[in-house]
Amino acid sequence: MADKTMQLTDVASHVRSGMTIGIGGWGSRRKPMALVRELLRSDVTDLTVVTFGGPDVGMLCAAGKVRRLVYGFVSLDSIPLDPHFRAAREAGTVQTTEYDEGMFVAALRAGASRLSFLPTRAGLASDVLTMNPHLKTVASPYDDEVYVAVPGVRMDLALIHLNRADAAGNGQYLGPDPYFDDLYAMAADRTIMSVESIVPTEELTATAAPQTLLVSRMFVSGVVEAPGGAGFTSCEPDYGRDEASQRAYAEAARDPEAWAAFEKTYLEESTR
């Protein structure tokens, strides 16, 4: 099997302005923050970001790197709304496609299956259709049901973070929830996966069940060993969310001078 390991500092060279980037994790949980930090350090801009958002979205919006956001929500979990995303949304500085969670997952599943759309009941008789006039409904060919036809989303690049992987790119989660990182990988042309540790292939299932192997190497282009690479978000069972750092992040967003100091410190760090 090919060795797909790469250095963290090489990540930005795989990103171009104008790309559609998928970011895995969920809110403030298992976000690939070390990979996001490399985007923040780069000169890329005009990105379309597809995600269940957390501080990744907030930081990228604050840095002016997001043109369009496709999302199911943007939350810090213990803090309901990310302050930078809220500011960008209220100011209208980013274009948005806001789905409910079921519709967002349908879009990922369609993209992962290389389908133009998937039908779903999610969103019917709701303002999601009003807010997204591009969405269409489709009649079932088998009965009288009508569904929302959620368009599939494809990405140029997906960024995800898992607990472990081998050098070939087989990714393993060890926490309570896989989230949808496998769908991001399958719906993207290329995927860069950061992990807490890279281990020999045989160690992946030595102490964990085979079903924890979430992401197949066939969907992974590069593997980065980045201990603490999800911080300050959580990566159970390796570590929980750093609530103190998250509060500092949210509080710094209230004042431009405080934010400049936080951003400088954050970008100068490697991984937590």
C-alpha positions in Angstrom: 0.0 0.0 0.0 1.3 3.5 -0.9 2.6 5.7 1.9 0.3 8.8 1.9 1.9 10.6 4.9 2.6 14.3 4.5 3.8 17.2 6.6 1.3 19.7 8.1 3.2 22.5 6.5 2.5 21.0 3.0 -1.3 21.2 3.4 -1.8 24.8 2.1 0.0 23.9 -1.2 -3.0 21.6 -2.0 -5.5 24.5 -1.7 -6.3 27.1 -4.3 -8.4 30.2 -4.1 -12.0 29.6 -5.3 -12.0 25.9 -4.3 -15.0 24.2 -2.6 -13.7 22.8 0.7 -15.5 20.4 3.0 -14.6 20.4 6.7 -15.5 17.4 8.8 -16.4 17.2 12.5 -19.6 18.6 14.1 -19.9 22.0 15.7 -17.0 22.2 18.2 -16.2 18.4 18.0 -13.3 16.7 16.2 -12.7 19.6 13.9 -9.5 19.5 11.8 -8.2 22.7 13.4 -4.5 22.1 12.7 -5.4 21.8 9.0 -7.6 24.9 9.2 -4.8 26.8 10.8 -2.7 26.1 7.7 -5.4 27.7 5.6 -5.5 30.7 7.9 -1.7 31.1 7.4 -2.0 30.9 3.6 -3.1 33.5 1.1 -6.1 31.4 -0.2 -9.4 33.2 -0.4 -12.8 33.1 -2.1 -13.6 29.6 -0.7 -16.9 27.8 -0.6 -17.0 25.9 2.7 -19.3 22.9 3.2 -19.7 21.9 6.9 -21.5 21.4 10.1 -19.7 24.5 11.3 -17.9 25.4 14.5 -14.8 27.6 15.2 -13.4 26.6 11.8 -16.1 28.6 10.0 -15.7 31.5 12.4 -12.0 31.8 12.0 -12.1 31.5 8.2 -14.9 34.1 8.1 -12.9 36.5 10.3 -9.9 36.1 8.0 -12.0 37.0 5.0 -11.4 33.6 3.3 -15.0 32.5 2.8 -17.1 33.6 -0.2 -19.9 31.1 0.3 -21.0 28.8 3.1 -23.1 25.6 2.7 -24.1 24.5 6.2 -26.5 22.7 8.5 -25.6 24.9 11.5 -22.6 26.8 12.9 -22.3 26.4 16.7 -19.7 26.1 19.4 -21.9 23.6 21.3 -21.4 25.0 24.8 -21.7 28.5 23.2 -24.7 28.5 20.9 -23.5 30.7 18.0 -20.0 31.3 16.7 -19.5 35.1 17.1 -17.5 35.6 13.9 -20.0 33.6 11.8 -22.8 35.6 13.3 -21.1 38.9 12.5 -20.5 37.8 8.9 -24.0 36.5 8.5 -25.6 39.7 9.8 -23.3 41.9 7.7 -24.0 39.8 4.6 -20.3 39.4 3.8 -20.7 35.7 3.0 -23.2 34.0 0.7 -25.1 31.2 2.4 -26.9 28.1 1.6 -28.6 27.1 4.9 -30.1 23.6 5.1 -31.6 21.8 8.0 -29.4 18.9 9.3 -31.3 16.2 7.4 -31.1 18.0 4.1 -27.4 18.7 4.6 -26.7 15.0 5.1 -28.8 14.2 2.1 -26.6 16.6 0.1 -23.5 14.9 1.4 -24.9 11.4 0.7 -25.8 12.4 -2.9 -22.4 13.8 -3.5 -20.7 10.8 -2.0 -22.8 8.5 -4.3 -22.1 10.9 -7.3 -25.9 11.5 -7.7 -27.3 14.9 -8.8 -29.8 14.8 -6.0 -31.5 12.7 -3.3 -35.2 13.0 -2.3 -36.0 13.7 1.3 -39.0 14.7 3.4 -36.7 17.1 5.4 -37.6 20.7 4.7 -41.1 20.1 3.3 -43.6 22.8 4.4 -40.8 24.9 6.0 -39.0 28.2 5.3 -35.9 26.3 4.2 -37.5 26.1 0.8 -38.4 29.8 0.9 -34.8 30.7 1.9 -33.4 28.5 -0.8 -35.5 29.1 -3.9 -33.1 27.0 -6.0 -34.5 23.9 -4.3 -37.0 21.9 -6.2 -39.5 19.2 -5.3 -39.9 15.9 -7.1 -42.9 13.6 -7.4 -42.5 9.9 -6.5 -42.9 7.6 -9.6 -44.4 5.0 -7.2 -47.1 6.9 -5.3 -48.5 10.3 -4.6 -45.6 11.5 -2.3 -43.7 14.6 -3.1 -40.1 15.1 -1.8 -37.5 17.8 -1.7 -34.8 17.1 -4.3 -31.7 18.1 -2.4 -28.8 18.6 -4.9 -25.7 16.6 -4.3 -22.6 18.5 -3.1 -19.2 17.7 -4.5 -16.0 19.2 -3.1 -12.6 19.8 -4.5 -11.0 19.0 -1.1 -12.2 17.6 2.2 -10.3 18.2 5.5 -11.1 15.7 8.3 -9.6 14.7 11.7 -9.7 11.2 13.2 -8.1 9.5 16.1 -5.8 7.1 14.2 -4.8 6.0 10.7 -2.2 3.9 9.0 0.2 5.4 6.5 -2.0 4.2 3.6 -4.9 6.4 4.8 -7.3 4.0 6.5 -8.8 6.3 9.1 -10.2 5.2 12.5 -12.5 7.0 15.0 -12.5 5.9 18.6 -15.0 8.3 20.1 -18.8 8.0 20.5 -19.8 9.4 17.1 -18.4 9.0 13.6 -20.1 12.3 12.5 -20.1 12.3 8.7 -16.4 12.4 7.9 -16.6 9.4 5.7 -19.2 11.2 3.5 -17.0 14.2 3.2 -14.1 12.0 2.0 -16.4 10.2 -0.5 -17.9 13.4 -1.8 -14.5 15.1 -2.4 -12.1 14.8 -5.3 -9.2 14.8 -2.7 -9.1 14.3 1.1 -6.5 15.3 3.6 -6.9 13.6 6.9 -5.1 14.6 10.1 -5.0 12.1 13.0 -3.8 12.0 16.5 -1.4 9.2 15.6 -0.3 7.1 12.6 0.1 3.4 13.5 0.9 0.2 11.7 -2.2 -1.2 9.9 -2.4 -4.2 12.2 -2.7 -2.0 15.3 -5.9 -0.4 14.0 -8.0 -3.5 14.9 -5.8 -5.0 17.6 -7.8 -3.3 20.4 -10.7 -1.8 18.5 -13.6 -3.2 16.5 -13.3 -3.3 12.7 -16.4 -1.0 12.3 -14.3 1.9 13.8 -12.5 2.0 10.5 -14.5 4.9 9.2 -12.6 6.1 6.2 -11.1 3.9 3.5 -7.7 4.6 2.1 -9.2 4.8 -1.4 -10.8 8.1 -0.5 -7.7 9.7 1.1 -5.0 11.6 -0.6 -2.8 12.6 2.3 -2.4 11.7 6.0 -1.0 14.1 8.5 0.1 13.1 12.1 -1.1 16.0 14.2 -1.4 15.2 17.9 -3.9 17.6 19.4 -4.9 18.5 15.9 -8.5 19.1 16.8 -7.9 21.4 19.7 -9.5 23.5 21.1 -12.4 21.3 19.9 -12.8 17.8 21.3 -11.4 14.6 20.0 -12.8 11.9 22.3 -11.5 9.7 23.9 -8.1 11.4 23.4 -9.2 14.8 24.9 -12.4 16.8 25.5 -13.1 20.3 24.4 -10.9 23.0 25.9 -13.7 25.2 27.2 -11.3 27.8 28.6 -9.7 28.3 25.2 -13.1 28.3 23.5 -14.4 31.0 25.8 -11.2 33.0 25.2 -11.9 32.7 21.5 -15.5 33.9 21.8 -14.6 36.7 24.1 -11.8 38.0 21.9 -14.2 38.3 19.0 -16.0 41.2 20.8 -13.0 43.5 20.4 -10.8 44.0 17.3 -7.7 44.6 19.3 -8.3 41.5 21.5 -9.0 39.4 18.4 -5.8 40.5 16.7 -3.9 39.4 19.8 -5.8 36.0 19.9 -5.3 35.4 16.2 -1.6 36.2 16.4 -1.1 33.7 19.3 -3.3 31.1 17.6 -1.5 31.2 14.3 1.9 31.1 15.9 1.1 27.9 17.7 1.7 24.5 16.1 -1.0 22.1 17.6 -2.5 22.0 21.0 
